[in-house]
Amino acid sequence: MSFSDLLKPVSINFTLKDHTYSLLKEAILKMDIYSPTAQLRLDERNLASQLRISRTPIREALARLAQDGLVEIQPRKGVFICQKTRSEILEMIVTWAALESMAARLATSVASDSSLKALRKFAMKHSTSATKAELSEYSDANIKFHQWILELSGCELLRTTADGLFMHMYSVRRRAMGESDRASRSVQDHMQIIEALEARDPELASKRVLEHTMRLHAHVDKTWTRLESLSSGEDDSDHFNLLENSFI
């Protein structure tokens, strides 16, 4: 694929504040915010310096991220990336399980054969990432797999509702994927889910998705006994160095 093939037209609706918001949001989603050593404090001045822009679009972007629930703005203290509590994470997983299991049930009726074939091809392609321990790549593919099932449901409201939850589930799934043998088990579960979808069995498809997601619930419930938060006095996360020179 040539360089020109990789280029996409710039949106005519592009604005500085929208681009800043997208960059900050993407950086947050790529962080392992549940690591005990995660540094969660964001500094407007440092971010403006990294992106080589004024602090106004930074401030506007942070306000939008606060509305998304991704950051918390604490007066006289600063801005902090939000960590969900263990109880909140468990509730999010239950909610996701309910949404995706319904999506799987609907997909058995409305998804085309070609769509299911594409899903199988995607799952097979990325199954090697798990066996080779390329967990970062497989983790991203795993998340895409679950979003795909929601898209196959044909229910736009179901998908958009899940999208709001997805922002917070992203870092949970990424971190959990590297723990225990969850990656290899995930590959097995995905193939069983696909088989149920291809069989057009709504009960089985729903059941397998539910069981798969609730295994994540059991894992978090058992092993994530401590979620440490960053004190407000520490410096910005090194993860945000990826923003430098990315503002074009």
N, C-alpha and C positions, 0 to 999 in steps of 0.2 A: 504494500500500500504506500503510495507516494505521499509526500508532505502535504500537497494540495488536497488530497483525499481526506486528510485529517482535519482540515479547516472547516469551520461552520460559519455561516453568515452571522454577523453581529446583529443582535436584535435592535430594531429601531426604537424600542422602548427602554433601551439601556440607560440607566442612571447611575451616578456615582454611589448613592446610598444603597441602591439595590445590589450593586456589585460588591460593595463592602459587606453587606449583610450576608450574601452568599458565601464569600470567602471565610468569614468568621464562623458561620454555621458549619461549613464543611470541615474546618479545622477542629471544631468542638466534637463533631461526630467521629472524627478519626482518632481522637484521644482515648486513652484507656483511663477514663475518669474514676474508675473504681479501684485503681491501684492504690495501695497504702501510701505510695510516695507521690501520687499525683498532686501537682501544684495547680490550684484552681483559680487563683486571683488573676484578674485581667486589669491592665493599666491603660487607660486611654492614651496617655502620652507615649508610652512605648509602642502601642499598636499603631498610632498615627505615624511614628517615626519609621516603623517597619514597612508600612504601606506607602509612606511618603505622601501622605495627604493630611488635610487639616483634621482637627478633632471633631468637627461638626458631624460629618458622615459617620464617624466612629460612634459618636454618642447616639445618633439616630438608629444605627444598626443594633447597638446594644439594647436600646429600648424595645426594638422588635423581637430580639432574642429573649428578652424578659417576658414579653407577651407569649412567646412560644413555650416558656417554662424551662428554657435551656440555661439561662443565667438569672442571678438575683442581684438587684441593685440595692445595696445597703447604704443609706445616708451616712456620710462622714466616715465610712469604712472602705467602700469600693464596690467593684463588680466581681461576682464570683460565679464560676460555672457550677450549676446545680448537680448535686449528687442526690439521687433518690434514696430514701431509707430502705432497709431490707423489706419491711412490710409493704411499702409502696411498690417495690420491684415485684414482689410476689403477686400483688393485685394487678399490676400491668400484665404479667404473664397469663394470669387467669383470663383477663379481658381479651388479650390477643388470642388465646386458645379458643375462646367462644367465637370470635369474629372469623378466624381462619377455618375453624371446623365447619361453620355455616357456609363459608365461601367454597370449601371443598364439596359440600353437599350440593350446592347450586351448580358447581362446575361439571358435575357428572351428567347434568342435563343439558347445559348450554354450551360447553366448550367443544370446539370442533376437533375432529380427529387430527387434523394437521397441527393444531395448537398443543394437543397432548403429546404428539410426536416430537414437537420442538422442545417441550418441557423435558421429555425423556432424554433427548440428545444433549440438552444443556446439563442435566444432572450427571449423565455418563461422562461428559467432557471434564467436569470439575471434580469428579470422584477421585481422580488421581492426585489432586492437590491435597486431599486429606491423607491419603496413604503415604505421600512423600513428605508429610508434615509441613507443607507450604500453607500454614494455617491462616496467614493473612489473606492470601488469595482465596482459599476455600471459605473463609468466614464471610467475605464479600459475596461469594457465589451462593452461600447458604441463605443470606438475607434476601438476595434476589429471587431465590427459589420460592421463598414464602410470600414475597410480594407478587410473584407471578400467579400463584394460586388465587390470591385475592382478585387479580385482574381477570382471571378465567371465570370468576363467578358471574361476571356480567352485571354486577350490582355496583353502580358508581358510589352510592352512599356508603356501602359497606367498605369499599376501597378507601375512600377519603377519610372515613372515620379511623380506619386502621393506620393511615398515613400520619395522622396526628399522634398516634401512639408510637409509631415506628421511630420517630425522632429520639424517643427515650429508650426504646428497646434495642436500638442499634448498638450502643456501647455495651449493653448487658450481654447480647448474643456474641459479640466479638470477644469479650473477655472469657465468657464461659466456654467458648469453643476450644480454647487451648487448655482446658482443665480436664483431668481424668482421661477417659477414652471417648469423649463426646464426639470428636470429629468422625471417627470410624463408625460409631453407632449412628451418627447423623446420616451417613451415606446409606446405610441399610434402611433406616426409616424412610428416607426420601424415595427409595426405589419401591418400597411397599406402598407408599402413598400413591405413587404414579400407577402402580398396578391396579389399585382400587379405583382410581379415576378412569383408567382405560377400560375397566370392567363395567363402568357406568353403575357402580354400586354406591348409592348415596350414604347408606348407613355405614358401610365399611370405610369409605373415604373419610367421612366425618370422624369416625372412631379413631382411625390411624393418625390423623392430624392432631386430634385432641390428646391422644396418648403421647405423641411425639413432643408436643409443647409442654405437657404437664411433666415430662421427664426433666425438662429444664427447670420447671418449678421445684421439683423435688431436689434437684442438684443445688439450686440457690438456697433453698430452705435448709439444707443439710450443711453446706460448706461455707456460705457467705455469712458467717456469724458475726463478723465485724466489718463495718464500713467506716473507714477513717476519713475525716474531713480535714481540709487544709485550714490552718489558722490564717486570719486576715492579714497577718504581718509578713507573710512570705512573698517572694518575688513571683513574676509571671512564669508560666509554664514554658519550658524549652520547646514543647510541642508546637508552640505558636511561631517558632523560628521558620517553619515551613511557609509562613505567609510572606516572608521577606522576598522581595523581587518578583512576587507572583501577581502583583497588581499591574495589569496592562490595559 
